Amino acid sequence: MLKNICKEISNLLLAGVLIGIFMSCLAYGFVSLVRAATQLRNSSDIFAISLGANTYSLLSILTLTLAAVSVVIIKKLFDIDKWKGPADTIYIAHSETESNQAKQGIGSTLAALAVASGGGSVGQYGPLVHLGSTIALTFKAKFKIGSDTLIGCGVAAAISAGFGAPIAGVLFSHEAILRHISIRAIAPIFISSFTASAFGTFAFGNVDNLLQVSSTQVPLSNLLILFLLLGPIFSVVGLVFMRLIRLMTQLADRDQEKKIYYLFYAAIICGTTGVFYPEILGIGVESMGAMFAGDISTQRVIMLLILKIFMTALCLGWGLFGGVFSPALFIGIATGAVAASIATMLGHPDYAQIIMIAGMAAVSSCVIGAPISSIILVLELTGSYDHAISAMVAVIIANLISYRVFGLSYFDRQLMDRGIDIKLGREVIAMAHESILSCEAANYTQVLPSINGDEAYKKMLNEGHTEAYVIDEEGNLRGKLDVFDAQEAGQDSIESHIRTGYTFLSEGESIQEGIENLRNFVGESIPVVSEDKRHLKLVVTESSLFKKVLEIQGHIREIEKS
């Protein structure tokens, strides 16, 4: 027993270390390539034109058009029907599906890399989160570790490597993705997160920190009142951002044949806007740092805020794949910068940094659905207890409003648009994923329409059933017959006694759909018919249905215990 325990623990820890190292390297590579492309684009004087006293570079139009071409090629090469992101990671974690779709996950990450490098107004952390889960799940066969644990390791490592915030990585994987905490799983997840941060620092140096905060002497009592007022504003900004992305997505989805045109429209519009407002292009790291330092005028910040919301929604909604986290950070800091300028005009310049940090945390937490992780992220990035507490007030207020109006997160809303409600829990999702065909009952009585009632009655009695299914010589389902119908027919043919108005299920339905359709059912069994409703595929009883439900519930409990 001791040997097995030691082997299990060593497997968990080794998997955590390996995933952490892998994700640290991949995250560094992704971020470095995007940064290099951004620097090259910003420093190049190719396609530069002069208008009056100002010089503008048209290069962003070209790079984003090339990014759009790359997206089309990647989508075809990797056979991607829908880009894979955090929403898919959440679904895999909750559905226990073995279909990880690694090929599509890697292709989606490459597409995000192309778009971010080209200057698209998208983020990098969403694709890295899904890539982390994709890479982690490849360790399943080797280490025989549950999917939940591996997904948690991959996600935590991605966040930790990206921000240099291992605690936030651990909390994010549990809070936003897994939605439960396992004592057994938390050790490898923490190891993975810590390894990603430590190895990244050792091999590649410290992660660039935007939040170079100064110490604050602002009384927390003053901040409480302030963020009670600002929290709803941050929430509204986050809601506008998320709703606009959905609106743009729905607009492009209306005409599937012309959807590719929207991709290039987004590239050209975003690239053209970037000619005059280059701050909104790409991840926007330098721009966020400049806003935080107060190096951009309030008028321009307001313009950048509006454009960043619109351009990100345009890019993501019209097919230029990427994440929402980095844009949410940008939008949050910009919103905070506007509020900070008002506070400065009112005689409180010492509030500026605190407000911007709180705005960043509040807006981004509404988008990703991880309020606790956002607060801890602030604490790890700033090292300031006061900043974290201040952000906590704004985050809580903003999330309370956002949750009531929009839902838990943008990722949850994406899943709901696909007909998947994560709030219903793992059991419901598992049952929605499982086919009704897996609930087949042991046997049923089958009769020909040409026999008489007495023959049918005798056959039902011998086989221990109170009803029979009438199937003709060609295999077509004609209807049902119960013992009372058979007795009534007697020596006559059962042809005129066949019931056609009965409850049935379709072979394409899930267990969850079956349960919903059978809420008011009374009877012995339910036929599952072919899509054309002509053929009987199998028979389901309430007993066989709920036996399967109990199996699923037991499986879910074992997952969450482990």
C-alpha positions as CSV (number, residue, x, y, z in Angstrom):
1,M,0.0,0.0,0.0
2,L,2.8,2.4,1.0
3,K,4.5,1.7,-2.4
4,N,1.3,2.6,-4.3
5,I,0.9,5.8,-2.3
6,C,4.5,6.8,-3.0
7,K,4.0,6.0,-6.7
8,E,0.8,8.0,-6.9
9,I,2.4,11.0,-5.2
10,S,5.5,10.9,-7.3
11,N,3.3,10.7,-10.5
12,L,1.3,13.7,-9.4
13,L,4.3,15.8,-8.6
14,L,6.3,14.8,-11.7
15,A,3.3,15.6,-13.9
16,G,3.0,19.0,-12.2
17,V,6.7,19.8,-12.7
18,L,6.7,18.7,-16.4
19,I,3.6,20.6,-17.3
20,G,4.9,23.7,-15.5
21,I,8.2,23.5,-17.5
22,F,6.4,22.9,-20.8
23,M,4.0,25.8,-20.3
24,S,6.7,28.1,-19.1
25,C,8.6,27.6,-22.4
26,L,5.5,27.8,-24.6
27,A,4.1,30.9,-22.8
28,Y,7.5,32.6,-23.1
29,G,7.8,31.7,-26.8
30,F,4.3,33.0,-27.5
31,V,4.8,36.2,-25.6
32,S,8.3,36.8,-27.0
33,L,7.1,36.3,-30.6
34,V,4.2,38.7,-30.1
35,R,6.5,41.3,-28.5
36,A,9.1,41.0,-31.3
37,A,6.5,41.4,-34.0
38,T,5.1,44.4,-32.1
39,Q,8.5,46.1,-31.8
40,L,9.3,45.4,-35.5
41,R,5.9,46.9,-36.5
42,N,6.4,50.0,-34.3
43,S,10.0,50.7,-35.3
44,S,9.6,50.2,-39.0
45,D,9.2,53.2,-41.3
46,I,7.8,51.2,-44.2
47,F,4.6,52.6,-45.6
48,A,4.9,55.7,-43.5
49,I,3.1,58.8,-44.8
50,S,3.2,62.4,-43.6
51,L,0.1,64.4,-43.0
52,G,1.0,67.9,-41.9
53,A,3.3,67.8,-39.0
54,N,2.4,64.1,-38.2
55,T,3.8,60.9,-39.6
56,Y,1.6,57.8,-39.8
57,S,2.5,54.2,-40.6
58,L,0.2,52.2,-42.7
59,L,2.0,49.0,-41.9
60,S,-0.7,47.8,-39.5
61,I,-3.1,47.5,-42.4
62,L,-0.7,45.2,-44.2
63,T,0.2,43.1,-41.1
64,L,-3.4,42.5,-40.1
65,T,-4.4,41.6,-43.6
66,L,-1.6,39.0,-43.6
67,A,-2.8,37.9,-40.2
68,A,-6.3,37.4,-41.7
69,V,-4.8,35.3,-44.5
70,S,-2.9,33.2,-42.0
71,V,-6.1,32.6,-40.0
72,V,-7.9,31.3,-43.1
73,I,-4.9,29.0,-43.9
74,I,-4.6,27.7,-40.3
75,K,-8.4,27.1,-40.1
76,K,-8.2,24.9,-43.2
77,L,-4.9,23.1,-42.4
78,F,-6.1,22.2,-38.9
79,D,-9.7,21.5,-39.9
80,I,-11.1,23.9,-37.3
81,D,-14.8,24.5,-37.3
82,K,-14.8,26.7,-34.2
83,W,-11.8,28.3,-32.5
84,K,-10.9,26.7,-29.2
85,G,-10.5,28.9,-26.0
86,P,-11.2,28.9,-22.3
87,A,-14.9,28.1,-22.8
88,D,-13.9,24.8,-24.4
89,T,-11.5,24.1,-21.5
90,I,-14.3,24.6,-19.1
91,Y,-16.6,22.3,-21.1
92,I,-14.0,19.6,-21.3
93,A,-13.4,19.8,-17.5
94,H,-17.1,19.5,-16.8
95,S,-18.2,17.1,-19.5
96,E,-15.5,14.5,-19.0
97,T,-15.3,14.1,-22.7
98,E,-12.2,12.3,-24.0
99,S,-12.3,14.5,-27.2
100,N,-9.6,17.0,-26.3
101,Q,-9.2,18.0,-29.9
102,A,-5.5,18.7,-29.5
103,K,-5.0,19.5,-33.2
104,Q,-7.7,22.1,-33.1
105,G,-6.3,23.5,-29.8
106,I,-2.8,24.0,-31.2
107,G,-4.2,25.4,-34.5
108,S,-6.3,27.9,-32.5
109,T,-3.2,29.0,-30.5
110,L,-1.3,29.5,-33.8
111,A,-4.1,31.6,-35.1
112,A,-4.1,33.8,-32.0
113,L,-0.4,34.2,-32.3
114,A,-0.7,35.3,-35.9
115,V,-3.5,37.8,-35.0
116,A,-1.7,39.3,-32.0
117,S,1.6,39.5,-33.8
118,G,-0.2,41.3,-36.7
119,G,-1.6,43.9,-34.4
120,G,-5.2,42.6,-33.9
121,S,-6.9,43.9,-30.8
122,V,-7.0,40.5,-29.0
123,G,-5.5,38.9,-26.0
124,Q,-2.9,36.2,-25.4
125,Y,-3.9,34.6,-22.1
126,G,-7.1,32.9,-23.3
127,P,-5.3,30.9,-26.1
128,L,-2.5,30.1,-23.6
129,V,-5.0,28.8,-21.1
130,H,-6.6,26.4,-23.6
131,L,-3.1,25.4,-24.9
132,G,-2.2,24.6,-21.3
133,S,-5.1,22.3,-20.8
134,T,-4.4,20.7,-24.3
135,I,-0.7,20.0,-23.4
136,A,-1.6,18.8,-19.9
137,L,-4.1,16.2,-21.2
138,T,-1.5,14.6,-23.3
139,F,0.1,13.4,-20.1
140,K,-3.0,11.4,-19.1
141,A,-2.0,8.1,-20.6
142,K,1.5,8.3,-19.2
143,F,0.7,9.2,-15.6
144,K,-2.9,7.9,-15.4
145,I,-4.1,11.0,-13.7
146,G,-7.6,12.4,-13.9
147,S,-8.6,15.0,-16.5
148,D,-9.5,17.5,-13.9
149,T,-6.1,17.5,-12.3
150,L,-4.3,17.7,-15.6
151,I,-6.5,20.5,-16.8
152,G,-6.0,22.4,-13.6
153,C,-2.2,22.0,-13.9
154,G,-2.1,23.3,-17.5
155,V,-4.3,26.3,-16.8
156,A,-2.5,27.3,-13.6
157,A,0.9,27.0,-15.3
158,A,-0.3,29.2,-18.2
159,I,-1.5,32.0,-15.9
160,S,1.5,31.7,-13.7
161,A,4.0,31.8,-16.6
162,G,2.2,34.7,-18.2
163,F,1.9,36.9,-15.1
164,G,4.5,35.5,-12.8
165,A,1.7,35.0,-10.3
166,P,1.6,31.3,-9.1
167,I,-1.0,31.8,-6.4
168,A,-3.4,33.5,-8.9
169,G,-2.7,30.7,-11.3
170,V,-3.8,28.1,-8.8
171,L,-6.9,30.0,-7.8
172,F,-7.9,30.8,-11.4
173,S,-7.7,27.1,-12.4
174,H,-10.1,26.2,-9.6
175,E,-12.3,29.3,-9.7
176,A,-12.8,29.9,-13.4
177,I,-12.3,26.5,-14.9
178,L,-12.8,23.5,-12.6
179,R,-15.3,25.2,-10.3
180,H,-14.4,22.9,-7.3
181,I,-11.4,22.3,-5.1
182,S,-9.9,18.9,-4.6
183,I,-7.3,18.3,-1.9
184,R,-5.7,15.6,-4.0
185,A,-5.5,17.8,-7.1
186,I,-4.4,21.0,-5.5
187,A,-0.8,19.7,-4.8
188,P,0.1,19.0,-8.5
189,I,-1.7,22.1,-9.6
190,F,0.3,24.2,-7.2
191,I,3.5,22.4,-8.2
192,S,2.7,23.1,-11.8
193,S,2.0,26.8,-11.2
194,F,5.0,27.3,-9.0
195,T,7.3,25.5,-11.5
196,A,6.0,27.6,-14.4
197,S,6.8,30.8,-12.6
198,A,10.1,29.6,-11.1
199,F,11.4,28.0,-14.2
200,G,10.4,31.0,-16.3
201,T,12.2,33.4,-14.0
202,F,15.3,31.1,-14.0
203,A,15.4,30.5,-17.7
204,F,14.0,33.7,-19.2
205,G,14.1,36.3,-16.5
206,N,11.4,38.1,-14.6
207,V,8.0,38.8,-16.2
208,D,7.6,42.5,-17.1
209,N,5.4,44.1,-14.5
210,L,3.2,47.0,-15.6
211,L,2.1,47.9,-12.1
212,Q,5.0,49.7,-10.7
213,V,3.1,51.0,-7.7
214,S,4.1,53.5,-5.1
215,S,3.2,53.2,-1.5
216,T,-0.2,54.7,-0.6
217,Q,-1.3,56.5,2.5
218,V,-4.9,56.8,1.4
219,P,-7.2,55.7,4.3
220,L,-9.1,52.5,3.4
221,S,-12.3,54.0,4.8
222,N,-12.2,56.7,2.0
223,L,-11.6,54.0,-0.6
224,L,-14.6,52.0,0.5
225,I,-17.0,54.8,-0.3
226,L,-15.1,55.5,-3.5
227,F,-15.3,52.0,-4.9
228,L,-18.9,51.6,-3.8
229,L,-19.5,54.4,-6.3
230,L,-17.0,53.2,-9.0
231,G,-17.9,49.5,-8.8
232,P,-21.1,49.9,-10.8
233,I,-19.3,51.9,-13.4
234,F,-16.6,49.2,-13.9
235,S,-19.4,46.7,-14.2
236,V,-21.2,48.6,-16.9
237,V,-18.0,48.9,-18.9
238,G,-17.4,45.2,-18.6
239,L,-21.0,44.5,-19.6
240,V,-20.8,46.7,-22.7
241,F,-17.6,45.0,-23.7
242,M,-19.0,41.5,-23.4
243,R,-22.3,42.3,-25.0
244,L,-20.7,44.1,-28.0
245,I,-18.5,41.0,-28.7
246,R,-21.7,38.8,-28.7
247,L,-23.4,41.4,-31.0
248,M,-20.5,41.3,-33.5
249,T,-20.4,37.5,-33.4
250,Q,-24.1,37.2,-34.1
251,L,-23.8,39.7,-36.9
252,A,-21.1,37.7,-38.6
253,D,-22.9,34.4,-38.0
254,R,-26.1,35.6,-39.8
255,D,-24.5,34.9,-43.2
256,Q,-22.1,32.0,-43.1
257,E,-21.3,32.2,-46.8
258,K,-19.9,35.7,-46.4
259,K,-18.3,35.1,-43.0
260,I,-14.8,35.1,-44.5
261,Y,-15.4,38.6,-45.7
262,Y,-16.1,39.8,-42.2
263,L,-12.7,38.5,-41.2
264,F,-10.9,40.8,-43.7
265,Y,-13.3,43.7,-42.9
266,A,-12.2,43.4,-39.3
267,A,-8.5,43.3,-40.2
268,I,-8.8,46.3,-42.5
269,I,-10.9,48.4,-40.1
270,C,-8.7,47.6,-37.1
271,G,-5.5,48.2,-39.1
272,T,-6.8,51.5,-40.4
273,T,-7.8,52.6,-36.9
274,G,-4.4,51.6,-35.7
275,V,-2.8,54.0,-38.1
276,F,-4.1,56.9,-36.0
277,Y,-4.4,55.2,-32.7
278,P,-1.6,52.6,-32.6
279,E,-2.1,52.1,-28.8
280,I,-5.1,49.9,-29.4
281,L,-3.2,47.4,-31.6
282,G,-2.1,44.1,-30.2
283,I,-1.8,43.3,-26.5
284,G,-1.3,46.9,-25.6
285,V,1.4,46.3,-22.9
286,E,3.2,49.5,-23.5
287,S,0.0,51.5,-23.7
288,M,-1.2,50.1,-20.4
289,G,2.1,51.0,-18.8
290,A,1.8,54.6,-20.2
291,M,-1.7,55.0,-18.9
292,F,-0.7,53.7,-15.5
293,A,2.2,56.2,-15.5
294,G,-0.1,59.1,-16.5
295,D,1.8,59.7,-19.8
296,I,-1.4,59.8,-21.9
297,S,-3.9,62.7,-21.8
298,T,-7.4,62.1,-20.5
299,Q,-9.0,63.0,-23.9
300,R,-6.9,60.4,-25.7
301,V,-7.5,57.8,-23.0
302,I,-11.2,58.2,-23.4
303,M,-10.8,57.7,-27.2
304,L,-8.6,54.7,-26.6
305,L,-11.2,53.2,-24.2
306,I,-14.0,53.5,-26.8
307,L,-11.9,52.2,-29.6
308,K,-10.4,49.3,-27.7
309,I,-13.9,48.1,-26.7
310,F,-15.1,48.4,-30.3
311,M,-12.0,47.0,-32.1
312,T,-11.7,44.0,-29.8
313,A,-15.4,43.2,-30.3
314,L,-14.9,43.6,-34.0
315,C,-11.8,41.4,-34.2
316,L,-13.2,38.6,-32.0
317,G,-16.7,38.7,-33.3
318,W,-15.7,38.7,-37.0
319,G,-13.2,35.9,-36.8
320,L,-9.8,37.2,-35.8
321,F,-9.2,34.8,-33.0
322,G,-7.6,35.7,-29.7
323,G,-8.3,36.2,-26.0
324,V,-10.4,38.6,-24.0
325,F,-8.3,38.9,-20.9
326,S,-5.6,41.3,-22.1
327,P,-8.1,43.6,-23.7
328,A,-10.2,43.5,-20.5
329,L,-7.1,44.6,-18.6
330,F,-6.5,47.4,-21.0
331,I,-10.2,48.5,-20.8
332,G,-10.1,48.3,-17.0
333,I,-7.0,50.4,-16.7
334,A,-8.4,53.0,-19.2
335,T,-11.6,53.2,-17.3
336,G,-9.7,53.6,-14.1
337,A,-7.5,56.3,-15.7
338,V,-10.6,58.3,-16.7
339,A,-12.0,58.0,-13.2
340,A,-8.5,58.9,-11.8
341,S,-8.4,62.1,-13.8
342,I,-11.7,63.1,-12.3
343,A,-10.4,62.3,-8.8
344,T,-7.3,64.4,-9.5
345,M,-9.4,67.4,-10.6
346,L,-11.3,67.0,-7.3
347,G,-8.1,67.3,-5.4
348,H,-7.2,63.6,-4.9
349,P,-4.2,62.8,-7.1
350,D,-3.0,60.2,-4.6
351,Y,-6.1,58.1,-5.6
352,A,-5.0,57.7,-9.2
353,Q,-2.9,54.4,-9.1
354,I,-5.4,52.7,-6.8
355,I,-8.3,53.6,-9.0
356,M,-6.6,52.3,-12.1
357,I,-5.6,49.0,-10.5
358,A,-9.1,48.5,-9.1
359,G,-10.6,49.3,-12.5
360,M,-8.3,46.7,-14.1
361,A,-9.2,44.0,-11.6
362,A,-12.9,44.8,-11.6
363,V,-13.5,44.9,-15.4
364,S,-11.3,41.8,-16.1
365,S,-12.9,39.8,-13.2
366,C,-16.3,40.4,-14.7
367,V,-15.1,39.2,-18.1
368,I,-13.3,36.0,-16.9
369,G,-15.6,35.2,-14.0
370,A,-12.8,35.0,-11.4
371,P,-13.1,37.7,-8.7
372,I,-10.9,36.0,-6.1
373,S,-8.2,35.3,-8.6
374,S,-8.2,38.9,-9.8
375,I,-7.8,40.2,-6.2
376,I,-4.9,37.8,-5.6
377,L,-3.4,38.8,-8.9
378,V,-3.3,42.4,-7.8
379,L,-1.7,41.4,-4.5
380,E,1.0,39.4,-6.3
381,L,1.7,42.0,-9.0
382,T,1.8,45.0,-6.6
383,G,2.9,43.4,-3.3
384,S,0.5,45.9,-1.7
385,Y,-2.1,44.8,0.8
386,D,-3.9,48.2,0.5
387,H,-4.1,48.0,-3.3
388,A,-5.5,44.4,-3.0
389,I,-8.1,45.4,-0.4
390,S,-9.2,48.4,-2.5
391,A,-9.5,46.3,-5.6
392,M,-11.5,43.7,-3.6
393,V,-14.3,46.2,-2.9
394,A,-14.5,47.3,-6.6
395,V,-14.3,43.7,-7.8
396,I,-17.1,42.5,-5.5
397,I,-19.5,45.3,-6.4
398,A,-18.8,45.0,-10.2
399,N,-19.2,41.2,-10.1
400,L,-22.5,41.3,-8.2
401,I,-24.0,43.5,-10.9
402,S,-22.4,41.7,-13.8
403,Y,-23.5,38.3,-12.6
404,R,-27.1,39.4,-12.3
405,V,-27.2,41.0,-15.7
406,F,-24.9,38.9,-17.9
407,G,-23.9,35.7,-16.0
408,L,-20.8,34.4,-14.4
409,S,-18.4,35.2,-17.2
410,Y,-18.0,35.8,-20.9
411,F,-16.8,32.1,-21.3
412,D,-20.0,30.8,-19.6
413,R,-22.1,33.0,-21.9
414,Q,-20.3,31.5,-24.9
415,L,-21.2,28.0,-23.7
416,M,-24.8,29.1,-23.1
417,D,-25.0,30.3,-26.6
418,R,-24.1,26.7,-27.6
419,G,-26.8,25.3,-25.4
420,I,-24.5,24.4,-22.5
421,D,-25.3,25.9,-19.0
422,I,-22.3,25.3,-16.7
423,K,-24.4,26.5,-13.7
424,L,-26.4,23.3,-13.9
425,G,-23.4,21.3,-12.7
426,R,-21.3,18.4,-13.9
427,E,-24.0,15.8,-13.6
428,V,-26.4,17.6,-16.0
429,I,-23.6,18.3,-18.5
430,A,-22.5,14.7,-18.4
431,M,-26.1,13.6,-19.0
432,A,-26.4,16.1,-21.8
433,H,-23.3,14.6,-23.4
434,E,-24.4,10.9,-23.0
435,S,-26.6,9.4,-25.6
436,I,-30.0,8.0,-24.7
437,L,-28.9,4.9,-26.6
438,S,-26.7,3.9,-23.6
439,C,-29.8,3.4,-21.5
440,E,-31.1,0.3,-23.3
441,A,-33.4,-2.0,-21.3
442,A,-32.7,-5.7,-21.3
443,N,-35.7,-6.8,-23.5
444,Y,-39.1,-6.0,-24.8
445,T,-42.1,-7.7,-26.4
446,Q,-42.4,-7.4,-30.2
447,V,-45.5,-8.5,-32.2
448,L,-46.7,-8.5,-35.8
449,P,-49.8,-6.4,-36.7
450,S,-51.4,-9.5,-38.3
451,I,-51.8,-11.5,-35.1
452,N,-55.0,-11.5,-33.0
453,G,-55.5,-10.0,-29.5
454,D,-55.3,-13.3,-27.7
455,E,-52.0,-14.2,-29.3
456,A,-50.6,-10.9,-28.4
457,Y,-51.8,-11.1,-24.8
458,K,-50.3,-14.6,-24.4
459,K,-46.9,-13.4,-25.7
460,M,-46.9,-10.4,-23.4
461,L,-47.8,-12.7,-20.4
462,N,-45.1,-15.2,-21.3
463,E,-42.4,-12.5,-21.6
464,G,-43.5,-10.7,-18.5
465,H,-44.5,-7.4,-20.1
466,T,-47.7,-5.3,-20.0
467,E,-47.2,-3.8,-23.4
468,A,-45.8,-4.8,-26.8
469,Y,-44.3,-3.0,-29.8
470,V,-46.1,-3.6,-33.1
471,I,-43.5,-4.0,-35.9
472,D,-44.4,-5.1,-39.4
473,E,-42.5,-7.5,-41.7
474,E,-40.5,-4.6,-43.2
475,G,-39.2,-3.6,-39.8
476,N,-41.4,-0.5,-39.5
477,L,-42.7,0.5,-36.1
478,R,-46.5,0.7,-36.3
479,G,-47.2,1.6,-32.7
480,K,-47.8,0.1,-29.2
481,L,-50.3,-2.3,-27.7
482,D,-50.9,-2.9,-24.0
483,V,-52.6,-5.9,-22.4
484,F,-56.0,-4.2,-22.2
485,D,-55.9,-3.5,-25.9
486,A,-55.0,-7.1,-26.6
487,Q,-57.8,-8.4,-24.3
488,E,-60.3,-6.1,-26.0
489,A,-59.2,-7.4,-29.5
490,G,-59.7,-11.0,-28.4
491,Q,-59.9,-13.2,-31.5
492,D,-59.8,-10.2,-33.8
493,S,-56.8,-8.7,-35.4
494,I,-54.9,-6.1,-33.3
495,E,-54.7,-3.9,-36.3
496,S,-57.5,-1.6,-35.2
497,H,-56.3,-1.5,-31.6
498,I,-52.7,-0.3,-32.2
499,R,-52.0,3.0,-30.4
500,T,-50.0,5.6,-32.3
501,G,-50.2,8.5,-29.9
502,Y,-47.6,7.5,-27.4
503,T,-44.5,9.0,-25.9
504,F,-41.2,8.2,-27.7
505,L,-37.6,9.4,-27.8
506,S,-35.3,10.0,-30.7
507,E,-32.0,8.3,-31.2
508,G,-30.3,11.7,-31.4
509,E,-31.4,12.7,-27.9
510,S,-29.2,12.8,-24.8
511,I,-30.1,11.4,-21.4
512,Q,-30.8,14.8,-20.1
513,E,-33.2,15.5,-23.0
514,G,-34.8,12.2,-22.4
515,I,-35.4,13.0,-18.7
516,E,-36.9,16.3,-19.7
517,N,-39.3,14.7,-22.2
518,L,-40.4,12.0,-19.8
519,R,-41.3,14.3,-16.8
520,N,-45.0,13.4,-17.0
521,F,-44.6,9.9,-18.5
522,V,-46.6,7.0,-17.0
523,G,-46.0,3.5,-18.4
524,E,-43.7,0.5,-18.6
525,S,-41.3,1.5,-21.3
526,I,-40.4,4.2,-23.8
527,P,-39.4,3.5,-27.4
528,V,-36.3,5.1,-28.9
529,V,-36.9,5.6,-32.6
530,S,-34.8,6.5,-35.6
531,E,-34.6,10.1,-36.8
532,D,-37.3,9.4,-39.4
533,K,-39.5,7.9,-36.7
534,R,-40.1,4.7,-38.8
535,H,-37.8,2.2,-37.0
536,L,-37.5,1.1,-33.4
537,K,-33.9,1.3,-32.3
538,L,-34.3,0.2,-28.7
539,V,-36.5,0.4,-25.6
540,V,-35.8,2.4,-22.5
541,T,-37.4,1.9,-19.1
542,E,-37.5,4.2,-16.2
543,S,-35.4,1.7,-14.4
544,S,-32.7,1.6,-17.1
545,L,-32.7,5.3,-17.4
546,F,-32.2,6.1,-13.8
547,K,-29.7,3.3,-13.4
548,K,-27.5,5.1,-15.9
549,V,-28.1,8.4,-14.1
550,L,-26.9,6.9,-10.9
551,E,-23.8,5.6,-12.7
552,I,-23.0,9.1,-13.9
553,Q,-23.6,10.6,-10.5
554,G,-21.2,8.1,-8.9
555,H,-18.6,8.8,-11.6
556,I,-18.9,12.6,-11.0
557,R,-18.5,12.1,-7.2
558,E,-15.4,10.0,-7.7
559,I,-13.9,12.7,-9.9
560,E,-14.6,15.4,-7.4
561,K,-13.3,13.3,-4.5
562,S,-10.1,12.6,-6.4
